[in-house]
Amino acid sequence: MATLEIDLFTARSDNFGVLLHDPETGRTASIDAPEQAPILAALERRGWTLTDIFTTHHHQDHVEANMALKDRFGVTIVGPGSEADRIPGIDTSVGDGDSFDFAGHRVEVIETPGHTAGHICFYLPEDKLLFSADTLFALGCGRLFERPAEVMWPSLLKLRALPADTTVYFGHEYTLSNARFAVTIDPDNAALTARAQAIETLRAKGRPTAPTLLADEIATNPFLRADDPAIRAHLGMEAAEDWQVFAEIRARKDRF
């Protein structure tokens, strides 16, 4: 089984586009379809032909190009069954615990409600890859548009429980703002301070912050650390439920 090739690029104002390519079969999947032109440019640059779209949730900036790409390439679109009526061109509906084959690579579906009611992530265990879209960002998480904090926190715990050496591709370049916020929540975390400084340098050079390593998120992302004693003490919430601490962190980020 060949190693999958990945092409990361930007789309819209701050979306990441990702192509996943199997060199043996030629199958190529787009993780979401935020905008047609950058996807076509990436395909042309790599000499690949699109065969699949893996849709994580129904928001327009993740499905806008679904139909145009389906019309052009005849792609198969996989997406969350609970949002199927809002996923343009969906062919295959999947839910939590489902899995499917992509060119001999197992793709597992993890349902992570919070940002939207039916948001899913795609996890390739043998390849140690997670496509988390708008559930988990580098040093951040998605806004809680359709489900509350007590639902989103367990969703994040599902991702935190994956192997720490998992490489995470996420949906938006929000990392600089996330880093500046994170240090206000976890100011004594030396690993976070160093990472925030590195991100400032990286973004000053115009370089992307994706992908990230799950181990780094576990160590430094405050949205995965609502059960950490230092954060709870800093917020004065030692006696609170974990999800309540998470809710407070999310509310503070919304105002940041």
Long-range contacts (C-beta under 8 A, 24 or more apart in sequence): 1-104, 1-105, 1-126, 3-127, 4-103, 4-105, 4-124, 4-127, 4-129, 5-46, 6-129, 6-169, 7-42, 7-45, 7-46, 7-48, 8-169, 8-208, 8-210, 8-211, 9-38, 9-41, 9-42, 10-38, 10-173, 10-208, 11-35, 11-38, 11-39, 12-61, 14-172, 14-173, 14-174, 15-61, 15-62, 15-171, 15-172, 15-173, 16-169, 16-170, 16-171, 16-172, 16-173, 16-208, 16-210, 17-42, 18-131, 18-169, 19-43, 19-46, 19-48, 19-50, 20-54, 20-102, 20-129, 21-46, 21-48, 22-102, 22-103, 22-104, 22-105, 24-103, 24-104, 25-103, 25-104, 26-51, 27-51, 27-52, 27-102, 27-103, 28-52, 29-53, 29-54, 29-102, 30-54, 30-69, 30-75, 31-56, 31-122, 31-131, 31-133, 31-169, 32-56, 32-62, 32-63, 32-133, 32-171, 33-62, 33-63, 33-64, 33-65, 33-66, 33-69, 34-61, 34-62, 34-64, 34-65, 35-64, 35-65, 36-64, 36-65, 36-68, 36-69, 39-65, 39-69, 49-73, 50-75, 51-75, 51-76, 52-76, 52-77, 52-78, 52-102, 53-77, 53-78, 53-89, 54-78, 54-79, 54-107, 54-122, 54-131, 55-79, 55-80, 55-87, 55-90, 56-80, 56-119, 56-120, 56-121, 56-122, 56-131, 56-133, 56-134, 56-135, 56-171, 57-83, 57-115, 57-116, 57-118, 57-119, 57-120, 57-133, 57-134, 58-83, 58-86, 58-87, 58-116, 58-118, 59-116, 59-134, 62-133, 62-134, 62-171, 63-87, 63-88, 79-120, 80-111, 80-118, 80-119, 80-120, 81-118, 82-111, 82-117, 82-118, 83-116, 83-117, 83-118, 94-120, 95-120, 96-120, 110-158, 110-159, 111-155, 112-136, 112-152, 112-155, 112-156, 112-158, 112-159, 113-146, 113-147, 113-151, 113-152, 113-155, 114-141, 114-142, 114-144, 114-146, 114-147, 114-149, 114-151, 114-152, 114-155, 114-156, 115-141, 115-142, 115-143, 115-144, 115-145, 115-146, 115-147, 115-152, 116-145, 116-146, 116-147, 117-146, 117-147, 119-155, 121-159, 123-162, 123-166, 125-163, 128-163, 128-165, 128-166, 128-167, 129-166, 129-167, 129-169, 130-159, 130-162, 130-166, 130-167, 130-168, 130-169, 130-214, 131-168, 131-169, 132-159, 132-168, 132-169, 132-170, 132-171, 133-170, 133-171, 134-170, 134-171, 134-172, 135-159, 136-168, 136-170, 136-217, 136-221, 136-223, 136-224, 137-170, 137-171, 137-172, 137-174, 137-175, 137-178, 138-168, 138-170, 138-174, 138-175, 138-178, 138-199, 138-209, 138-210, 138-212, 138-217, 138-221, 139-175, 139-178, 139-179, 139-181, 139-182, 139-195, 139-196, 139-199, 139-217, 139-220, 139-221, 139-222, 139-223, 140-174, 140-175, 140-177, 140-178, 140-181, 140-182, 140-221, 140-223, 140-253, 141-221, 141-223, 141-250, 142-171, 143-250, 143-254, 144-250, 148-247, 149-243, 149-244, 149-246, 149-247, 149-250, 150-243, 150-247, 152-246, 152-250, 153-226, 153-242, 153-243, 153-246, 153-247, 154-243, 156-223, 156-224, 156-246, 159-214, 159-224, 160-214, 160-217, 160-218, 160-224, 162-214, 163-214, 164-213, 164-214, 164-215, 164-218, 165-213, 165-214, 165-215, 166-213, 166-214, 167-211, 167-212, 167-213, 167-214, 168-211, 168-212, 168-213, 168-214, 168-217, 169-210, 169-211, 170-210, 170-211, 170-212, 173-208, 173-209, 173-210, 175-199, 175-203, 175-209, 175-210, 176-200, 176-203, 176-209, 177-256, 178-253, 180-256, 181-222, 181-252, 181-253, 181-256, 182-220, 182-221, 182-222, 184-252, 184-256, 185-222, 185-231, 185-234, 185-235, 185-249, 185-252, 186-220, 186-222, 186-225, 186-228, 186-230, 186-231, 186-234, 187-234, 188-230, 188-234, 189-219, 189-220, 189-230, 191-216, 191-219, 191-220, 192-219, 192-220, 195-220, 222-249, 223-249, 223-250
